Amino acid sequence: MEEFFVIGKRKLDKSWSLNDLYEPNNAFDYCEQILDIPEEYILDANMTSEGLEITLGYVEDEEDWYIQLKRVSQYNHILKTDII
């Protein structure tokens, strides 16, 4: 199961430029460096009008970074399926 998170723009670290986060590589870097999410869990990271959207692969343990991510984000479980 994949998990989907959205961090609103107001909750993002102010040391990063919002414009920079629209670049996919920078969004991934933010997830790794600021949110401490291990690279192997990050399936996708994009900046949208809603904020930073992060899709994670299956997370087994509730590690500190995961608990913090749930605190700062609008958290939803989702199961991705192909829509025809």
Contacts in CASP RR format, 6 or more apart in sequence:
PFRMAT RR
TARGET T0000
AUTHOR 0000-0000-0000
METHOD contacts of the structure
MODEL  1
MEEFFVIGKRKLDKSWSLNDLYEPNNAFDYCEQILDIPEEYILDANMTSE
GLEITLGYVEDEEDWYIQLKRVSQYNHILKTDII
1 57 0 8 1.000
1 58 0 8 1.000
1 77 0 8 1.000
1 78 0 8 1.000
1 79 0 8 1.000
2 43 0 8 1.000
2 55 0 8 1.000
2 56 0 8 1.000
2 57 0 8 1.000
2 58 0 8 1.000
2 78 0 8 1.000
2 79 0 8 1.000
2 80 0 8 1.000
3 55 0 8 1.000
3 56 0 8 1.000
3 57 0 8 1.000
3 58 0 8 1.000
3 59 0 8 1.000
3 75 0 8 1.000
3 76 0 8 1.000
3 77 0 8 1.000
3 78 0 8 1.000
4 53 0 8 1.000
4 54 0 8 1.000
4 55 0 8 1.000
4 56 0 8 1.000
4 76 0 8 1.000
4 77 0 8 1.000
4 78 0 8 1.000
5 53 0 8 1.000
5 54 0 8 1.000
5 55 0 8 1.000
5 56 0 8 1.000
5 69 0 8 1.000
5 70 0 8 1.000
5 73 0 8 1.000
5 74 0 8 1.000
5 75 0 8 1.000
5 76 0 8 1.000
6 50 0 8 1.000
6 51 0 8 1.000
6 52 0 8 1.000
6 53 0 8 1.000
6 54 0 8 1.000
6 73 0 8 1.000
6 74 0 8 1.000
6 76 0 8 1.000
7 51 0 8 1.000
7 52 0 8 1.000
7 54 0 8 1.000
7 72 0 8 1.000
7 73 0 8 1.000
7 74 0 8 1.000
8 50 0 8 1.000
8 51 0 8 1.000
8 52 0 8 1.000
8 73 0 8 1.000
8 74 0 8 1.000
9 18 0 8 1.000
9 51 0 8 1.000
9 52 0 8 1.000
11 72 0 8 1.000
11 73 0 8 1.000
12 18 0 8 1.000
12 21 0 8 1.000
12 30 0 8 1.000
12 51 0 8 1.000
12 52 0 8 1.000
13 30 0 8 1.000
13 34 0 8 1.000
16 26 0 8 1.000
16 30 0 8 1.000
16 34 0 8 1.000
18 47 0 8 1.000
20 26 0 8 1.000
21 27 0 8 1.000
21 30 0 8 1.000
21 47 0 8 1.000
21 52 0 8 1.000
22 46 0 8 1.000
22 47 0 8 1.000
24 45 0 8 1.000
24 46 0 8 1.000
27 45 0 8 1.000
27 46 0 8 1.000
27 47 0 8 1.000
27 52 0 8 1.000
28 39 0 8 1.000
28 42 0 8 1.000
28 45 0 8 1.000
30 45 0 8 1.000
30 52 0 8 1.000
31 37 0 8 1.000
31 42 0 8 1.000
31 45 0 8 1.000
31 52 0 8 1.000
31 54 0 8 1.000
32 38 0 8 1.000
32 39 0 8 1.000
32 42 0 8 1.000
35 54 0 8 1.000
35 65 0 8 1.000
35 68 0 8 1.000
35 69 0 8 1.000
36 64 0 8 1.000
36 65 0 8 1.000
36 68 0 8 1.000
37 54 0 8 1.000
37 56 0 8 1.000
37 65 0 8 1.000
37 69 0 8 1.000
38 65 0 8 1.000
41 56 0 8 1.000
41 57 0 8 1.000
41 59 0 8 1.000
42 54 0 8 1.000
42 55 0 8 1.000
42 56 0 8 1.000
42 57 0 8 1.000
43 55 0 8 1.000
43 56 0 8 1.000
43 57 0 8 1.000
44 53 0 8 1.000
44 54 0 8 1.000
44 55 0 8 1.000
45 52 0 8 1.000
45 53 0 8 1.000
45 54 0 8 1.000
45 55 0 8 1.000
46 52 0 8 1.000
46 53 0 8 1.000
47 53 0 8 1.000
54 69 0 8 1.000
54 73 0 8 1.000
55 80 0 8 1.000
59 66 0 8 1.000
69 75 0 8 1.000
END
